[in-house]
Amino acid sequence: MARSRRLRVLVVDDEAAIREVLRLRLAEWGCAVKLAENGEEATSKSKAFQPDLVISDVVMPGMTGFDLLRSLQRSDPERLVILMTCYGSVEMAVEALQNGAKDFLTKPLDYSKLKSTIEQAQTELKTRGRSHRLASARRNEEGRFGDFVGSDRKMREVYRSIEDVAKTDTPVLITGESGTGKELTAHSIHYHSQRRHGPFVAINTAAIPKELMESEIFGHEKGAFTGAKGVREGCFEQADRGTLFLDEIAEMPISLQPKLLRVLEGNNLRRVGGCEELHFDVRSVVATNRDPRDAVRKGLLREDLFYRIDVFRIHLPALCERPGDIPLLAQHFLDIFGSQQKNRILRLDEKTVSILTAYAWPGNVRELRNVIQRAFVLAKGEWIKPVHLPRHIRNRGSGISDSIVLEAGATLEEITKQVILKTLEQCRHNKARTARRLGIDVKTVRSRLKSYGITL
């Protein structure tokens, strides 16, 4: 069993022959082994040796195996202990496992089963080590920027952009898929700016009924329309001396966009039904989950408004573009949910991490948070395991394979086509995401698909 670090095992048994046989077997499997003939000696040796795993007989003179188990658990709750005995019973096995034993074996030992248990212990220790590194990174603020979690190169670029633009009042356009953290980015810009003590007002234009949008954004005077029983301040007035975040700008009715453009350019507005020109001091941050130039071409976003808001752009990468951040984010969410319940500490096992990292995450960080919250509710023990994940994630969504099959002699054009179509399939036919994953322009993806006779 090749390992990067030898597993340290302490064998405790009052029979010298059993101790020696176990020493030889464990050494053959690549373990570093120490021996003790009773519980007292084992307690003393464990302090210096710091074993990863303790294999102990149950029935020994003086301190029993159960006494040793409880003593070791008190000093290190994560210490792995295997108990063994000639006089095993179901009741004894249940008691051992309830007290925290890794396994309960009967003599004579089944060495193939013992070897399997040793391998499982090594995997568990490796997983715990990764979890401890994640916890250490969080404590030391590694991979953190305010409320952001992630150390990927693309996210570090986002952090730098936020710090740079926050020093100014420059208008910001945030682009990125739904669930990537556009509002969090806007809030971070506000927090790091000189306006941090002023209001932060967030408006999602896609969530406001069209007939109410003008009033919500620009405000209205009493009697301006049926039901206007009083004066209402719009979001620009509410955000005075602070930051206004307009999310999903391309969903705003095209008829209102000229008025928005005028307000952004002059920092003045008139409420609906009003005559007075009101001045405000607001830093504007807008966002869209669409390709803004594509929205202009489709007539969803006015070109003059686009040029007004596209002064400093921050693009948020999709979660699938930074898979290395997924374990850190998942553990971060587990910590948040666990903090709500005293002593509830959960970790991700290796298979779960592999599944989470391989999944495409069309809903991005928002979807990951929801999946981890569901797993937190379902998990009863210490570990988040694959069974706690939704089936479509365990099956990697639609079960799409990562591989493509190339025939000998295939032309570069044929290989390119296969790569584009496979990536498009993995990205759920999202052309913009496909382009980002391949590192090419979305126009190239469109033209290639057109040449293949594919219309999406």
C-alpha positions as CSV (number, residue, x, y, z in Angstrom):
1,M,0.0,0.0,0.0
2,A,2.0,3.0,-1.3
3,R,1.4,6.2,0.7
4,S,2.9,9.6,0.8
5,R,3.2,9.2,4.6
6,R,3.4,6.0,6.6
7,L,0.4,5.3,8.8
8,R,1.4,5.2,12.5
9,V,-0.2,2.3,14.3
10,L,-0.1,1.3,18.0
11,V,-0.9,-2.3,18.7
12,V,-2.1,-3.1,22.2
13,D,-2.4,-6.8,23.4
14,D,-1.3,-8.7,26.4
15,E,-0.3,-11.7,24.2
16,A,3.2,-11.2,22.8
17,A,2.6,-13.6,19.9
18,I,-0.4,-11.6,18.6
19,R,1.5,-8.3,19.0
20,E,4.4,-9.7,16.9
21,V,2.2,-11.1,14.2
22,L,0.4,-7.8,13.9
23,R,3.7,-5.9,13.8
24,L,4.9,-8.0,10.9
25,R,1.6,-7.7,8.9
26,L,1.3,-4.0,9.4
27,A,5.0,-3.4,8.5
28,E,4.5,-5.4,5.4
29,W,1.6,-3.0,4.5
30,G,3.8,0.0,4.9
31,C,2.8,1.1,8.4
32,A,5.0,2.4,11.2
33,V,4.3,0.2,14.2
34,K,4.7,0.5,18.0
35,L,3.7,-2.2,20.5
36,A,2.2,-2.1,24.0
37,E,1.2,-5.0,26.3
38,N,-1.4,-3.2,28.3
39,G,-3.6,-0.1,28.4
40,E,-1.3,1.9,30.8
41,E,1.7,1.4,28.5
42,A,-0.4,2.3,25.5
43,T,-1.5,5.5,27.1
44,S,2.1,6.5,27.8
45,K,3.4,5.5,24.3
46,S,0.5,7.3,22.5
47,K,1.7,10.7,23.9
48,A,5.1,10.4,22.3
49,F,4.2,8.3,19.2
50,Q,0.9,10.1,18.3
51,P,-0.5,7.1,16.5
52,D,-3.0,7.6,13.6
53,L,-4.6,4.3,14.6
54,V,-4.7,2.2,17.7
55,I,-5.6,-1.6,17.5
56,S,-6.4,-2.9,20.9
57,D,-7.5,-6.1,22.6
58,V,-10.6,-5.7,24.7
59,V,-9.9,-8.1,27.5
60,M,-6.6,-7.2,29.2
61,P,-5.5,-7.0,32.9
62,G,-6.0,-3.6,34.4
63,M,-7.2,-1.1,31.8
64,T,-9.6,-2.8,29.4
65,G,-9.8,-2.0,25.7
66,F,-13.0,0.0,26.4
67,D,-11.2,2.0,29.1
68,L,-8.4,2.7,26.7
69,L,-10.8,3.7,24.0
70,R,-12.5,6.3,26.3
71,S,-9.1,7.6,27.4
72,L,-7.9,8.1,23.9
73,Q,-11.1,9.7,22.8
74,R,-10.8,12.2,25.6
75,S,-7.3,13.3,24.6
76,D,-8.1,13.2,20.9
77,P,-11.8,12.7,19.7
78,E,-10.6,12.0,16.2
79,R,-8.2,9.2,17.2
80,L,-9.1,6.0,15.2
81,V,-9.4,2.9,17.4
82,I,-10.0,-0.7,16.3
83,L,-11.0,-3.1,19.1
84,M,-10.6,-6.9,18.9
85,T,-11.4,-9.8,21.1
86,C,-11.9,-13.6,21.2
87,Y,-15.1,-13.2,23.1
88,G,-17.1,-11.1,20.7
89,S,-20.8,-10.6,20.8
90,V,-23.3,-8.3,19.0
91,E,-23.8,-6.3,22.2
92,M,-20.1,-5.8,22.6
93,A,-19.7,-4.7,19.0
94,V,-22.6,-2.2,19.3
95,E,-21.1,-0.8,22.5
96,A,-17.7,-0.4,20.8
97,L,-19.1,1.4,17.8
98,Q,-21.3,3.6,20.0
99,N,-18.2,4.6,22.0
100,G,-16.5,5.7,18.8
101,A,-14.5,2.7,17.7
102,K,-13.6,2.6,14.0
103,D,-14.3,-1.2,13.9
104,F,-14.7,-4.2,16.0
105,L,-12.9,-7.4,15.0
106,T,-13.0,-11.0,16.4
107,K,-10.0,-13.3,16.9
108,P,-8.6,-15.1,15.1
109,L,-8.3,-12.1,12.8
110,D,-9.4,-12.0,9.2
111,Y,-6.3,-10.2,7.9
112,S,-7.9,-9.3,4.5
113,K,-10.6,-7.5,6.4
114,L,-8.0,-5.9,8.7
115,K,-6.1,-4.7,5.6
116,S,-9.3,-3.2,4.2
117,T,-10.0,-1.4,7.4
118,I,-6.4,0.0,7.5
119,E,-6.9,1.3,3.9
120,Q,-10.2,2.9,4.9
121,A,-8.5,4.5,7.9
122,Q,-5.8,5.9,5.7
123,T,-8.4,7.4,3.3
124,E,-10.3,8.9,6.3
125,L,-7.2,10.4,7.7
126,K,-6.3,11.9,4.3
127,T,-9.8,13.4,4.1
128,R,-9.5,14.8,7.6
129,G,-6.2,16.3,6.7
130,R,-7.7,18.1,3.8
131,S,-10.6,19.3,6.0
132,H,-8.1,20.6,8.5
133,R,-6.3,22.5,5.8
134,L,-9.5,24.0,4.6
135,A,-10.4,25.0,8.1
136,S,-6.9,26.5,8.6
137,A,-7.2,28.4,5.3
138,R,-10.5,29.9,6.5
139,R,-9.1,30.8,9.9
140,N,-6.1,32.5,8.3
141,E,-8.4,34.3,5.8
142,E,-6.7,32.5,2.9
143,G,-8.9,32.6,-0.2
144,R,-11.1,35.2,1.4
145,F,-12.0,38.7,0.4
146,G,-14.7,40.2,2.6
147,D,-17.7,37.9,2.2
148,F,-16.2,36.2,-0.9
149,V,-14.7,32.8,-0.7
150,G,-12.3,31.6,-3.4
151,S,-8.6,31.7,-4.3
152,D,-8.8,30.9,-8.0
153,R,-6.8,33.3,-10.3
154,K,-10.0,34.6,-11.9
155,M,-11.4,35.5,-8.4
156,R,-8.2,37.2,-7.4
157,E,-8.6,39.4,-10.5
158,V,-12.1,40.2,-9.3
159,Y,-10.9,41.2,-5.9
160,R,-8.2,43.5,-7.4
161,S,-10.8,45.1,-9.6
162,I,-13.1,45.7,-6.7
163,E,-10.3,47.3,-4.7
164,D,-9.3,49.5,-7.6
165,V,-12.7,50.8,-8.6
166,A,-14.0,51.2,-5.1
167,K,-11.5,54.1,-4.6
168,T,-13.4,56.1,-7.3
169,D,-17.0,57.0,-8.1
170,T,-16.7,55.4,-11.6
171,P,-19.9,53.6,-12.8
172,V,-19.5,49.8,-12.8
173,L,-21.0,47.1,-15.0
174,I,-21.0,43.6,-13.4
175,T,-21.6,40.7,-15.8
176,G,-21.9,37.0,-15.0
177,E,-24.3,34.1,-14.9
178,S,-27.1,34.0,-12.3
179,G,-25.8,32.8,-8.9
180,T,-22.2,34.0,-9.4
181,G,-22.5,36.8,-6.8
182,K,-23.2,40.0,-8.6
183,E,-25.0,41.7,-5.7
184,L,-22.2,40.6,-3.4
185,T,-19.7,42.3,-5.7
186,A,-21.8,45.5,-5.7
187,H,-22.0,45.4,-1.9
188,S,-18.2,44.8,-1.7
189,I,-17.6,47.9,-4.0
190,H,-19.8,49.9,-1.7
191,Y,-18.1,48.6,1.5
192,H,-14.6,49.4,0.3
193,S,-15.6,52.9,-1.0
194,Q,-15.8,56.2,0.8
195,R,-19.6,55.8,0.6
196,R,-19.6,52.8,3.0
197,H,-21.4,54.9,5.7
198,G,-24.1,55.8,3.2
199,P,-27.1,53.6,2.1
200,F,-26.7,50.6,-0.2
201,V,-29.9,50.1,-2.2
202,A,-30.4,47.1,-4.4
203,I,-33.1,46.8,-7.0
204,N,-33.7,43.8,-9.2
205,T,-35.5,45.2,-12.3
206,A,-36.5,41.7,-13.4
207,A,-38.5,41.2,-10.2
208,I,-40.6,44.4,-10.5
209,P,-43.8,44.4,-12.5
210,K,-43.5,46.6,-15.5
211,E,-46.4,48.8,-14.5
212,L,-44.7,49.6,-11.2
213,M,-41.1,49.9,-12.3
214,E,-41.1,53.6,-13.2
215,S,-42.5,54.5,-9.7
216,E,-40.1,52.1,-7.9
217,I,-37.0,53.6,-9.6
218,F,-37.9,57.2,-10.0
219,G,-40.5,57.7,-7.3
220,H,-43.9,59.4,-7.6
221,E,-45.9,62.3,-6.3
222,K,-49.3,62.0,-4.5
223,G,-52.1,61.6,-7.0
224,A,-49.7,60.8,-9.9
225,F,-51.9,57.7,-10.7
226,T,-54.7,55.7,-9.2
227,G,-53.6,54.4,-5.8
228,A,-50.8,57.0,-5.3
229,K,-52.0,58.2,-1.9
230,G,-48.7,59.8,-0.9
231,V,-45.3,60.8,-2.0
232,R,-42.9,57.9,-2.7
233,E,-39.1,58.3,-3.0
234,G,-37.5,56.3,-5.8
235,C,-34.4,54.2,-5.4
236,F,-32.1,57.0,-6.5
237,E,-33.4,59.2,-3.7
238,Q,-33.2,56.4,-1.3
239,A,-29.5,55.8,-2.2
240,D,-28.5,59.4,-1.9
241,R,-24.8,59.7,-0.7
242,G,-24.5,56.0,-1.1
243,T,-24.6,53.2,-3.8
244,L,-27.4,52.1,-6.0
245,F,-27.3,48.6,-7.5
246,L,-29.5,48.0,-10.5
247,D,-29.6,44.2,-11.2
248,E,-30.6,42.7,-14.5
249,I,-30.5,46.0,-16.3
250,A,-31.3,44.3,-19.6
251,E,-34.7,43.3,-18.3
252,M,-35.8,46.9,-17.9
253,P,-38.5,47.9,-20.4
254,I,-36.9,49.6,-23.4
255,S,-39.3,52.5,-23.0
256,L,-37.9,53.4,-19.6
257,Q,-34.2,53.2,-20.6
258,P,-34.0,56.7,-22.1
259,K,-35.2,58.2,-18.8
260,L,-32.7,56.1,-16.9
261,L,-30.0,57.3,-19.2
262,R,-30.9,60.9,-18.6
263,V,-31.0,60.4,-14.8
264,L,-27.5,58.7,-14.8
265,E,-26.0,61.4,-16.9
266,G,-27.4,64.4,-14.9
267,N,-27.8,63.1,-11.4
268,N,-31.3,64.7,-11.5
269,L,-34.8,63.3,-11.8
270,R,-38.4,64.1,-11.6
271,R,-40.8,61.8,-9.8
272,V,-43.7,60.4,-11.7
273,G,-46.4,63.1,-11.7
274,G,-43.9,65.7,-10.4
275,C,-42.5,69.0,-11.8
276,E,-39.6,69.6,-9.4
277,E,-36.1,68.6,-10.5
278,L,-34.5,66.7,-7.7
279,H,-30.7,66.3,-7.3
280,F,-29.0,63.3,-5.8
281,D,-25.5,62.0,-5.2
282,V,-25.4,58.3,-6.0
283,R,-22.7,55.9,-7.2
284,S,-24.4,53.5,-9.7
285,V,-23.5,49.9,-10.1
286,V,-25.5,47.8,-12.7
287,A,-25.4,44.2,-13.5
288,T,-26.8,41.7,-16.1
289,N,-26.6,38.0,-16.6
290,R,-26.7,38.5,-20.3
291,D,-23.8,39.3,-22.7
292,P,-24.5,43.1,-22.8
293,R,-23.5,43.5,-26.5
294,D,-25.7,40.6,-27.4
295,A,-28.5,42.3,-25.4
296,V,-27.9,45.5,-27.5
297,R,-28.1,43.5,-30.8
298,K,-31.4,41.9,-29.7
299,G,-32.9,45.2,-28.8
300,L,-33.1,44.5,-25.1
301,L,-30.6,47.2,-24.1
302,R,-30.3,50.6,-25.7
303,E,-26.8,51.2,-27.2
304,D,-26.5,54.7,-25.7
305,L,-27.4,53.3,-22.2
306,F,-24.9,50.5,-22.7
307,Y,-22.0,52.9,-23.4
308,R,-23.1,55.0,-20.3
309,I,-22.9,52.0,-17.9
310,D,-20.0,50.1,-19.4
311,V,-17.2,52.3,-18.0
312,F,-15.6,49.8,-15.7
313,R,-16.6,46.2,-16.2
314,I,-16.2,43.3,-13.7
315,H,-16.9,39.8,-15.0
316,L,-17.7,37.1,-12.5
317,P,-16.6,33.6,-13.6
318,A,-19.0,30.7,-13.5
319,L,-18.4,28.2,-10.7
320,C,-17.4,25.5,-13.2
321,E,-14.6,27.8,-14.3
322,R,-13.0,27.7,-10.9
323,P,-13.4,24.1,-9.7
324,G,-10.6,24.4,-7.2
325,D,-12.8,26.8,-5.1
326,I,-15.7,24.3,-4.8
327,P,-14.4,22.4,-1.8
328,L,-13.5,25.6,0.0
329,L,-17.0,27.1,-0.7
330,A,-18.8,23.8,0.3
331,Q,-16.9,23.7,3.6
332,H,-17.6,27.4,4.2
333,F,-21.4,26.8,3.8
334,L,-21.1,23.7,6.1
335,D,-19.5,25.9,8.7
336,I,-22.3,28.5,8.4
337,F,-25.0,25.9,8.8
338,G,-23.1,24.1,11.6
339,S,-22.7,27.3,13.6
340,Q,-26.4,27.3,14.0
341,Q,-26.3,24.0,15.9
342,K,-23.9,23.6,18.8
343,N,-21.1,21.1,18.3
344,R,-22.4,20.1,14.8
345,I,-19.2,19.7,12.8
346,L,-19.5,18.2,9.3
347,R,-16.9,17.4,6.7
348,L,-16.8,16.4,3.1
349,D,-15.5,12.9,2.2
350,E,-13.2,12.4,-0.8
351,K,-15.9,10.9,-3.1
352,T,-18.2,13.8,-2.3
353,V,-15.5,16.4,-3.1
354,S,-14.8,14.6,-6.4
355,I,-18.5,14.6,-7.3
356,L,-19.0,18.3,-6.4
357,T,-15.9,19.3,-8.4
358,A,-17.0,17.4,-11.5
359,Y,-20.5,18.8,-11.6
360,A,-21.2,21.7,-14.0
361,W,-23.2,23.9,-11.5
362,P,-25.5,25.7,-13.9
363,G,-26.9,27.6,-10.8
364,N,-23.4,28.5,-9.7
365,V,-22.6,29.4,-6.1
366,R,-26.3,29.8,-5.2
367,E,-27.0,26.2,-6.3
368,L,-24.0,24.9,-4.4
369,R,-25.2,26.6,-1.2
370,N,-28.6,25.0,-1.6
371,V,-27.1,21.6,-2.2
372,I,-24.9,21.8,0.8
373,Q,-27.8,22.9,3.0
374,R,-29.8,19.9,1.9
375,A,-26.8,17.6,2.6
376,F,-26.4,19.2,6.0
377,V,-30.0,18.3,6.9
378,L,-29.7,14.7,5.7
379,A,-26.3,13.9,7.2
380,K,-26.5,12.2,10.6
381,G,-22.8,11.5,11.2
382,E,-19.6,13.5,10.8
383,W,-19.3,13.2,7.0
384,I,-21.1,14.5,4.0
385,K,-21.2,11.5,1.7
386,P,-22.4,11.1,-1.9
387,V,-25.7,9.7,-0.7
388,H,-26.5,13.1,0.8
389,L,-26.3,14.8,-2.6
390,P,-29.2,15.0,-5.1
391,R,-29.3,12.2,-7.6
392,H,-28.8,14.4,-10.6
393,I,-25.5,15.7,-9.1
394,R,-24.3,12.2,-8.2
395,N,-25.0,11.3,-11.8
396,R,-23.2,14.5,-12.9
397,G,-26.4,16.0,-14.2
398,S,-27.3,14.4,-17.4
399,G,-24.5,11.8,-17.1
400,I,-22.4,13.5,-19.8
401,S,-19.0,12.0,-20.3
402,D,-15.9,14.1,-20.1
403,S,-14.2,12.2,-22.8
404,I,-14.3,12.3,-26.6
405,V,-13.2,9.5,-28.9
406,L,-10.8,10.4,-31.7
407,E,-10.4,8.2,-34.7
408,A,-6.9,7.8,-36.1
409,G,-6.2,10.2,-38.9
410,A,-8.9,12.7,-37.7
411,T,-8.4,16.2,-39.1
412,L,-7.9,19.2,-36.9
413,E,-11.2,20.5,-38.1
414,E,-13.0,17.3,-37.0
415,I,-11.3,17.3,-33.6
416,T,-12.2,21.0,-33.1
417,K,-15.8,20.2,-33.9
418,Q,-15.9,17.3,-31.4
419,V,-14.4,19.5,-28.7
420,I,-16.8,22.4,-29.3
421,L,-19.9,20.2,-29.4
422,K,-18.8,18.1,-26.3
423,T,-18.1,21.3,-24.3
424,L,-21.4,22.8,-25.5
425,E,-23.2,19.7,-24.2
426,Q,-21.5,19.9,-20.8
427,C,-22.4,23.6,-20.6
428,R,-26.0,22.7,-21.2
429,H,-26.0,24.5,-24.6
430,N,-24.9,27.8,-23.1
431,K,-22.8,29.4,-25.8
432,A,-21.2,32.1,-23.6
433,R,-20.2,29.5,-21.0
434,T,-18.8,27.2,-23.7
435,A,-16.7,30.1,-25.1
436,R,-15.3,30.9,-21.6
437,R,-14.4,27.3,-20.9
438,L,-12.7,26.9,-24.3
439,G,-11.0,30.3,-24.0
440,I,-12.4,31.6,-27.2
441,D,-14.8,34.4,-28.2
442,V,-18.5,33.6,-28.2
443,K,-18.7,34.9,-31.8
444,T,-16.4,32.0,-32.7
445,V,-18.7,29.5,-31.1
446,R,-21.7,31.0,-32.9
447,S,-20.0,30.9,-36.3
448,R,-18.8,27.3,-35.8
449,L,-22.2,26.1,-34.8
450,K,-23.7,27.9,-37.8
451,S,-21.1,26.1,-40.1
452,Y,-22.2,22.8,-38.5
453,G,-25.8,23.6,-39.3
454,I,-26.7,23.8,-35.6
455,T,-29.2,26.5,-34.4
456,L,-29.7,27.2,-30.7
